[in-house]
Amino acid sequence: MSDARFSEDATYQAAPQAYAEERSGNTAIVCYGLMIATLFTVYATGLIALIVAYVAREDDGHWTNSHYTFVIRTFWISILYAVLTGIVTFFVWWIPLIGWAVIGLMGLYTAAWFIGRNVIGLLRALEGKPINNPQSWFFG
């Protein structure tokens, strides 16, 4: 009878661990969803994802840690690209064809980079795999 009791205790103790791993993976997925929604909310949901990623990264010690670092870097690098695009726009908007093409290409690159980075991260999180190089400027 004591064997059954110990097996119940082992099952009970293992359940919170499995739940914590599942929950932290879901948190990374939610962060990517919020980042993708940023395209429609002008960084409002991205700011929420940034805060969640900073908080979750402090508490987390396994594979999702790379995802939180990836989300944080995606947010800050996209801000940098947006500021650079704004600066270039300020100086070349008045050039009819070349200036508009440069601004359009910079905006297109930033949007494609942002979407690609978040979709790749989301797919890796759904598979339960870490980001290989979360410090990367490209797609990890």
VENLINNOR-V837521 format. One record per helix or strand of 3 or more residues. SS is the DSSP state (a for helix, b for strand). FROM is the first residue (numbers start at 1). TO is the last residue. If there is no record, write none. Layout:
# VENLINNOR-V837521
((SS	FROM	TO) (SS	FROM	TO))
This chain:
# VENLINNOR-V837521
((a	2	41) (a	44	59) (a	64	92) (a	98	127))
